[in-house]
Amino acid sequence: MKVPQSMNTYCPHCRKHTEHEVSLARKGKERSMSLGRRKYREIKKGYGGSPRTPKKDVYKVAKRITLILKCKECNKKQQRVYESRTKKRVEIV
């Protein structure tokens, strides 16, 4: 799937339609010392089964594409889900 490099869309900060630079959102690095991580590590210690219910073997085929739109006038960024789900690989053209 091809996504345009820039698009004209509404900027909530400028309160008007302006040109926006498009980039893909990437997953951030997981924090190993977050509260949930520490709790899960503590629960996993020792004998016993899994502390949480196991995941089902059914997976979603398509992924949601999240775009980061950066306004060329005020340089503010906003996120937008683009075409809810797609199976194709995304490239910015």
Backbone bond lengths (Angstrom), bond angles and torsions (degrees), N, CA, C in turn:
res aa  C-N    CA-C-N  psi(-1)  N-CA   C-N-CA  omega(-1)  CA-C   N-CA-C  phi
1 M - - - 1.440 - - 1.525 108.82 -
2 K 1.304 116.83 132.14 1.456 121.84 -178.34 1.526 110.36 -102.29
3 V 1.327 115.26 129.89 1.460 122.06 179.86 1.522 107.43 -114.48
4 P 1.340 119.05 135.06 1.464 120.16 -179.57 1.529 112.04 -65.56
5 Q 1.352 115.79 148.06 1.465 121.50 -177.84 1.529 111.89 -69.39
6 S 1.321 116.24 -30.98 1.466 119.95 175.48 1.523 108.77 -141.18
7 M 1.337 115.72 146.89 1.460 119.63 179.49 1.522 110.26 -140.93
8 N 1.318 114.76 150.22 1.458 120.89 179.15 1.524 107.72 -91.66
9 T 1.333 116.19 112.94 1.458 120.38 -177.10 1.525 110.74 -148.74
10 Y 1.333 116.31 171.71 1.462 121.79 -174.24 1.527 111.48 -73.89
11 C 1.338 115.78 133.52 1.462 122.40 175.06 1.529 107.83 -107.97
12 P 1.346 117.87 117.10 1.464 119.65 -178.53 1.527 113.42 -67.33
13 H 1.332 117.24 -22.96 1.466 119.97 179.79 1.528 111.01 -78.35
14 C 1.337 116.83 -44.40 1.479 121.47 178.07 1.533 111.23 -78.92
15 R 1.332 116.22 -20.55 1.468 123.79 -176.33 1.526 113.07 61.31
16 K 1.320 115.38 37.65 1.467 120.25 175.71 1.527 108.96 -158.89
17 H 1.317 116.56 170.75 1.457 121.70 177.03 1.523 109.27 -79.97
18 T 1.326 115.80 125.88 1.465 121.25 178.06 1.521 109.36 -136.99
19 E 1.316 115.67 170.02 1.460 122.19 177.26 1.536 108.56 -76.13
20 H 1.340 116.53 134.00 1.462 121.87 -179.48 1.525 110.37 -123.04
21 E 1.321 116.07 140.50 1.455 122.87 174.95 1.530 107.49 -87.04
22 V 1.336 117.64 135.44 1.461 121.63 -174.10 1.524 110.73 -107.86
23 S 1.345 116.09 134.37 1.463 121.26 171.62 1.526 108.24 -142.37
24 L 1.328 116.24 159.93 1.463 120.96 -178.78 1.523 110.29 -87.61
25 A 1.325 117.01 140.67 1.463 121.74 177.20 1.522 108.40 -81.06
26 R 1.319 116.01 137.70 1.458 121.02 178.37 1.526 109.27 -115.95
27 K 1.298 115.68 154.54 1.458 120.97 179.45 1.522 108.66 -71.75
28 G 1.326 115.57 135.41 1.462 120.76 179.40 1.519 111.70 -77.78
29 K 1.329 115.75 167.63 1.452 121.21 -179.91 1.531 108.93 -72.85
30 E 1.329 116.38 135.15 1.456 121.05 -178.56 1.526 110.09 -73.25
31 R 1.326 116.69 134.72 1.466 120.64 -179.80 1.527 109.14 -83.67
32 S 1.314 116.54 120.89 1.460 120.48 -176.67 1.524 112.38 -76.59
33 M 1.330 118.40 -17.82 1.463 121.43 -177.33 1.530 112.85 -106.10
34 S 1.322 117.73 15.61 1.464 119.69 178.15 1.531 109.39 -70.44
35 L 1.317 116.88 158.19 1.461 121.88 -174.17 1.526 112.02 -58.91
36 G 1.311 117.23 -44.75 1.463 121.42 -179.93 1.517 112.26 -62.98
37 R 1.343 116.88 -41.14 1.466 122.46 178.06 1.528 110.67 -62.00
38 R 1.339 116.53 -44.54 1.469 121.59 -178.56 1.528 110.99 -65.89
39 K 1.335 116.21 -41.36 1.464 120.34 178.46 1.534 110.56 -63.50
40 Y 1.318 116.37 -44.65 1.462 121.64 -178.46 1.525 110.63 -63.34
41 R 1.339 116.99 -41.07 1.463 121.87 179.06 1.537 110.39 -63.13
42 E 1.330 116.55 -39.78 1.464 122.04 179.31 1.529 110.56 -66.05
43 I 1.331 116.81 -41.28 1.466 121.58 -179.91 1.529 110.86 -67.10
44 K 1.324 117.90 -35.66 1.462 123.10 -176.71 1.527 112.99 -71.61
45 K 1.339 117.59 -15.85 1.467 121.30 -178.34 1.528 110.82 -62.89
46 G 1.337 116.70 148.37 1.463 121.58 170.54 1.513 113.94 78.60
47 Y 1.323 114.89 -163.04 1.454 121.72 -177.39 1.522 110.45 -84.53
48 G 1.309 115.08 169.93 1.459 119.18 176.53 1.511 111.17 116.20
49 G 1.302 114.57 168.76 1.458 120.57 -178.23 1.516 111.71 -80.75
50 S 1.306 114.36 -166.28 1.460 120.17 179.89 1.527 109.44 -73.58
51 P 1.333 117.49 137.00 1.461 119.74 -178.90 1.528 113.52 -73.88
52 R 1.295 116.35 -16.42 1.464 119.99 -179.47 1.520 109.31 -122.23
53 T 1.313 116.68 159.10 1.458 119.46 178.68 1.525 109.20 -66.30
54 P 1.339 116.81 139.25 1.463 118.89 -178.41 1.524 111.80 -68.14
55 K 1.326 115.41 152.83 1.461 120.36 179.18 1.520 110.33 -71.11
56 K 1.310 116.20 150.03 1.453 120.96 176.32 1.527 108.77 -76.91
57 D 1.339 115.41 158.97 1.454 120.46 -179.23 1.521 112.76 -83.84
58 V 1.336 117.33 7.62 1.459 121.06 179.46 1.525 108.15 -94.77
59 Y 1.317 116.06 122.53 1.457 120.39 -178.85 1.517 110.09 -116.85
60 K 1.299 116.04 152.02 1.462 120.52 175.58 1.528 107.99 -74.53
61 V 1.310 115.94 138.11 1.455 121.32 -176.50 1.524 110.36 -78.49
62 A 1.317 115.84 -39.77 1.463 120.05 -173.10 1.521 110.93 -105.81
63 K 1.327 115.41 157.18 1.459 120.89 178.72 1.517 109.99 -112.35
64 R 1.339 114.83 153.83 1.458 119.98 174.59 1.516 108.01 -84.87
65 I 1.329 115.81 136.97 1.458 120.47 178.96 1.515 108.13 -99.67
66 T 1.330 116.46 121.12 1.456 120.62 176.73 1.518 108.18 -106.48
67 L 1.332 115.47 122.78 1.458 121.05 178.63 1.520 109.67 -101.87
68 I 1.336 116.10 146.99 1.454 120.98 171.77 1.520 106.16 -107.20
69 L 1.324 115.87 119.90 1.459 122.09 -179.52 1.523 108.65 -104.25
70 K 1.339 116.25 122.94 1.465 120.85 -179.77 1.523 108.59 -112.37
71 C 1.333 115.89 121.09 1.462 121.78 -178.21 1.527 109.36 -69.01
72 K 1.332 116.63 134.72 1.466 120.32 -178.91 1.524 112.49 -80.18
73 E 1.336 117.40 -14.25 1.471 120.25 178.73 1.528 112.20 -90.49
74 C 1.337 117.01 -51.51 1.474 119.88 -175.30 1.534 113.01 -104.60
75 N 1.341 118.11 -5.61 1.472 124.60 179.92 1.531 114.38 61.25
76 K 1.324 117.85 19.50 1.463 121.17 175.55 1.528 108.51 -83.15
77 K 1.336 116.23 148.83 1.457 121.08 -179.27 1.519 110.66 -110.78
78 Q 1.331 115.16 149.38 1.461 121.30 174.01 1.522 108.61 -143.19
79 Q 1.328 116.60 151.98 1.455 121.59 179.44 1.517 110.10 -100.32
80 R 1.326 115.19 149.08 1.459 120.08 176.83 1.524 109.54 -148.66
81 V 1.338 115.93 135.17 1.458 120.43 174.46 1.517 106.89 -82.70
82 Y 1.329 116.06 124.69 1.455 121.96 -173.41 1.521 109.28 -103.58
83 E 1.330 116.62 119.39 1.472 122.81 177.45 1.521 111.66 47.80
84 S 1.294 116.30 66.16 1.465 128.81 -170.18 1.538 117.11 0.97
85 R 1.317 119.89 -62.45 1.468 118.92 -178.67 1.531 110.97 -135.70
86 T 1.327 115.44 143.16 1.454 119.64 177.73 1.523 110.00 -145.53
87 K 1.330 116.12 147.05 1.460 121.36 177.81 1.526 110.80 -91.62
88 K 1.321 115.25 -20.06 1.457 119.46 -173.94 1.523 112.04 -80.51
89 R 1.333 115.81 159.00 1.460 121.17 176.19 1.518 108.54 -75.98
90 V 1.305 117.23 142.10 1.459 121.66 -175.25 1.516 109.96 -99.21
91 E 1.335 116.15 133.52 1.465 120.23 173.47 1.521 109.26 -136.85
92 I 1.333 114.71 142.50 1.464 120.31 -179.99 1.516 108.06 -91.65
93 V 1.321 115.93 123.68 1.471 121.89 -176.78 1.514 109.64 -111.02
